[in-house]
Amino acid sequence: MHEEYMMDASNIENYPGLQNIVTAVLDDMDVSYQALDTEYIVLRLSAGSGILSCQIHTEDEEGWRCLTITVAAPSYVPKTRFGEVSEWIVRRNYTLRVGAYYLDHGDGEVQYRISALLGDSLATPEIVQANLITALEMMDRAVPEVMAIAFGDQPPLQVITEADKIDADSDTAADGPLQ
């Protein structure tokens, strides 16, 4: 998945603001999006696990930039399963290298969020793209596990153990951000 989205644009002068860098990346990836204002971009993408909603928040300040990408699962967790899904989140977050999963206890939405604090020299299309692809892949890979817990009767540890075994047996798992 990573190779098909690699960008040619690396001249930072062409993308003066972080939001401009993000929109250039999305344009290069041929992804439809909506810029809500000077800091927020929203988009929806079809993935293997369903339609993922994504919100990108950019902040430009003197000498630094902050990029936060939040991807939401396509379904909401029933309140009766909040405890089990919360356990899954704690177990998964413990081993993550970047980002974290969250459960909104108000409506049951599960999200993956990744943030990057970037200096001016680090705010490149390649860094933005790597963070975006990581966030999308992390949620896409998590949705089947979350749904098995939220709408099935499997305990979180069993779901994680089975998913990790499938990943270990799969040649493509080594290409993803979980490895």
C-alpha positions in Angstrom: 0.0 0.0 0.0 2.8 2.4 0.8 4.6 2.4 -2.6 1.5 3.3 -4.6 1.1 6.6 -2.8 4.7 7.8 -2.8 4.9 11.5 -3.8 7.3 13.3 -6.1 6.7 16.7 -4.4 9.4 17.4 -1.9 10.1 21.0 -2.5 8.9 22.7 0.7 8.7 26.1 -0.9 5.7 24.8 -2.9 3.8 24.1 0.3 4.3 27.0 2.7 1.7 26.0 5.3 1.0 22.6 6.9 -2.5 22.5 5.6 -1.2 23.2 2.1 1.2 20.3 2.5 -1.7 18.0 3.6 -4.0 19.1 0.7 -1.1 18.5 -1.7 -0.6 15.0 -0.3 -4.4 14.3 -0.6 -4.5 15.7 -4.2 -1.5 13.5 -5.1 -3.3 10.5 -3.6 -6.4 11.5 -5.6 -8.5 11.6 -2.4 -11.6 13.7 -2.0 -11.6 15.9 1.1 -13.3 19.0 2.5 -11.3 21.8 4.2 -13.6 23.1 7.0 -11.4 26.1 7.8 -7.7 26.9 8.0 -7.0 24.1 10.5 -9.4 21.2 9.8 -9.8 18.8 6.9 -12.3 15.9 6.8 -12.5 13.0 4.4 -14.1 9.6 4.1 -12.3 6.6 2.6 -13.4 3.1 1.6 -11.2 0.6 3.3 -11.2 -3.2 3.6 -13.1 -2.8 6.9 -15.7 -0.3 5.7 -15.9 3.5 5.3 -13.4 5.2 7.6 -13.9 8.8 8.6 -10.8 10.9 9.0 -10.2 14.3 10.5 -6.9 16.1 10.0 -6.0 19.0 12.3 -3.1 21.2 11.4 -1.5 24.0 13.5 1.1 26.4 12.1 3.0 28.5 14.7 6.3 30.3 14.5 9.0 27.7 14.3 6.8 24.6 14.7 3.8 22.8 13.2 1.5 20.2 14.7 -0.3 17.5 12.7 -3.0 15.4 14.3 -4.8 12.7 12.3 -7.9 11.0 13.8 -9.5 8.1 12.0 -12.9 6.7 13.2 -14.2 3.2 12.9 -17.3 2.7 10.7 -19.5 1.4 13.6 -20.3 2.4 17.1 -19.7 0.2 20.1 -22.9 -0.6 22.2 -22.7 0.7 25.8 -23.0 -2.8 27.1 -19.6 -3.6 25.5 -17.7 -0.5 26.6 -15.7 -2.5 29.2 -14.6 -5.2 26.8 -13.6 -2.7 24.1 -11.8 -0.5 26.7 -9.8 -3.6 27.7 -8.9 -4.2 24.0 -7.8 -0.5 23.7 -5.6 -0.7 26.8 -4.0 -4.0 25.6 -3.4 -2.6 22.0 -2.1 0.8 23.2 0.4 -0.8 25.5 2.4 -2.2 22.5 1.9 0.6 20.0 5.0 2.5 18.8 3.0 5.6 17.6 -0.5 6.8 18.1 -3.2 5.4 20.3 -6.8 4.0 20.2 -9.6 5.8 22.0 -13.2 5.0 22.9 -15.7 7.9 23.2 -17.8 6.8 26.2 -20.5 9.3 25.1 -21.4 7.6 21.8 -19.2 4.5 21.5 -17.0 5.7 18.6 -13.6 4.1 18.4 -10.8 6.2 17.0 -7.1 5.9 16.2 -5.2 9.2 16.7 -1.6 10.0 15.7 0.0 13.4 16.3 3.3 14.8 15.1 5.0 17.9 16.4 7.1 19.1 13.4 9.7 21.8 13.1 9.6 23.7 9.8 12.2 21.4 8.2 10.3 18.2 9.2 6.9 19.3 7.7 7.3 17.6 4.4 4.8 15.8 2.1 6.5 12.5 2.9 6.1 12.9 6.7 2.5 14.0 6.3 1.8 11.0 3.9 3.5 8.5 6.2 1.4 9.6 9.2 -1.8 9.6 7.2 -1.2 6.1 5.8 -0.2 4.8 9.2 -3.4 6.2 10.8 -5.7 4.7 8.1 -4.0 1.3 8.1 -4.0 1.1 11.9 -7.8 1.7 12.1 -8.5 -0.5 9.1 -6.6 -3.4 10.7 -8.3 -2.7 14.1 -11.9 -2.6 13.0 -12.4 -6.4 12.7 -11.0 -6.9 16.2 -13.2 -4.2 17.7 -16.3 -5.5 15.9 -15.6 -9.1 17.1 -15.6 -7.8 20.7 -18.4 -5.2 20.3 -20.8 -7.5 18.5 -19.5 -10.9 19.3 -18.8 -12.8 22.5 -15.1 -13.2 22.2 -12.9 -11.8 25.0 -10.4 -9.1 24.0 -7.3 -11.2 24.8 -8.5 -14.0 22.5 -9.3 -11.6 19.7 -5.8 -10.0 20.0 -4.1 -13.4 20.2 -5.9 -14.7 17.1 -5.3 -11.5 15.1 -1.6 -11.5 16.0 -1.3 -15.1 14.9 -2.8 -14.2 11.5 -0.4 -11.3 11.2 2.5 -13.5 12.1 1.5 -16.0 9.4 0.9 -13.4 6.8 3.6 -12.1 4.5 1.9 -8.7 4.1 1.8 -8.1 7.8 5.5 -7.2 7.8 4.8 -4.3 5.5 2.3 -2.7 7.8 2.9 -0.2 10.7 2.2 -2.8 13.4 5.4 -4.7 12.7 
